[in-house]
Amino acid sequence: MSLPTKSVADSPDLSTEPGSAVRPVATSRPEAEAIFVVGVSRSGTTLLRKVLESHSRISIASENHYLGHLLPGAGARHAFRRAGALDDDDAIRRLVAQIYSPEFQRGTRLRDASPFWGWLLRNVPQPELESRLLAAERTERGIFTALLRTYADRRGKAIIGEKTPAHLASVDTLIEWYPDGRVVHVLRDPRAVFVSELRRRSEHAVTFPYRLLVRIPPLMHGFILLEVAWAWAGAVSRHRAYARRFPDAYRMVRFEDLVRHPETTIDDLCAFLGVAPEPAMLDQKVVSKGSLVGQAGFDAGAADRWRETISPGSARWLGRLLGRRIEEMSYPRS
């Protein structure tokens, strides 16, 4: 890639070096028809979405939970089935009206509405979306594709895509629907995930059960620890299965590799996606709190910052629950 990026840990000078040429990446892979970013929540999927969206050909829509959520049957496509059979034009009109309705945009008591639906409301007039879905293939795949194409067209991009962490459980469906697509699974040290998730839920406890648990911090702490351990163990198990079954369509990227070695990690990822890397993909802002906000470059320190705030007890419990898997994914046991 043309512009070498210095991490925050490397130097206080975070600017890139101008004037270098794009380095070709050796790949004979065809360009991906669609790109999906998945992973356990708080693993860095948003950072990877920003990196991919920086490419001139790639669009990655924000979370829509179309295929499913953490609970079975909680995906948007399940809600849309209430509109009726997709081969009925009136059902399509009811589906679109449902998307733009206040009830759908509010979400549920268990979770807020996914960001993508708010983006549609703000950026796409209802008649336009209705026209697009009426012209689409009348299947759940066709509706999904039309939604992602709407976002890509607004961005002026050729390749559709989206980022919903919970779609990690639906990779089989994504690859069945898009045989020439690619799925990128972002993995992060479970102890870092725990620290990030505990902070988020403690500061923004607006949905059930967090708005109740926040009143009793030890219960919140224990609940999130078990929640992260369960989700992370499942992610490792799914990684094993997907890597074996879909070696040409599935790739795991560790968050730590992305922030410590962005150039080589992005080059390798672009080769997998069948696109040439572009300098803009390295031109990111630091994703962290505190004095580093707004500085250019990848925050290499984010890989290990969890060590500064995690309690010894939490680290021990996660080590006991996930130790073998932690080592399998090349993380230190402690």
Phi, psi and omega in degrees: 000153195282324188250104180294131182257132176267131178285164179302325182287339185282319189195149175289342177274105187261010180283155177270163183268123184279162166090001180269156184266156178295130179273123180295145178252128183286108176204139175252011182288140172290155179297139179296140176280335180203150182229131182235131180252125184227172177150169175297141178304142180075022182262355182108015179295328179293319177298315180294324176301316179299318180298311182293321179296340179287346180283143185292344183248353190249130171244134177232101181293156179286176189302134176233345180049040181295315185280328181174170177235196180295330178265138179302137177077010182265004181286158182300324183297329178291320177295323183292338180298338179293342180287338180118183182296136187289344178280359179262121181302322180294327177294321177297318179295321177294321179298315180294318178299324178297316180300320184272001182284148177302325181297314181292320183290340179281336185083205182233177179291342180272335183198152174288163175297142180295145187303327184301323184290326174293323176299317178301313182301320184280333192243343185234116177301144182303317179299325179294314180296320178301316179297318180296317182287328176294329180273354185277165170301132187272062174223168177296326175295317181296320178294316178301314180298318180296322178296315180290326178293326177300315178295314182299320180295322177297329181271351182070035184246153182273322187264126177278162177179172177198164181234105171229107183309318184293345176292358171305328180280355185237024181299323178304314180294317180301317182286328174295318181288326184232080183302333178257018178269177178224144176242129179245119182259117178269125179242141179224151178311127185299334179290325174291320178299316180299312181300316181293317182292320179297317178297314183298312183291329179287325182275335183226062182273078187251344181245161178287139003265006189293328180292341174271316183295330184297340179285342180232085187310318179299324178291318177301314181301310181294321180297313183291324177300313179292323179298315180293317180299316180296313182295319184289320176299319177295324179295319179294317178298317179293322178303314180304313183292315182293320180297327179283318187275329186231058186297336181267349186240350185236138179217136174260133177237127177277135178306319183297323178292324181295317184277334180274322184228064187298321186296308182291323180296316180290321176302312180297320180294319179297322177299320177296322182279347180078028177234156176280136177295149180235146182305326182299336182292338177267352185270070183252159172267152180297131178258090179193174177259168175091207190290346184273349184302132176090347177285153182277154177106166179272140183273090181299330180295340179296340181295326186237009184294339178301332182297336183284338188236343182290141177282149179304323180295318179296318179298319180295315182296318178295324176297320179291318184285329189234010190308312181296319179290324178301314179292321179301325180270015173067032172260153176292143182295329181220000000 
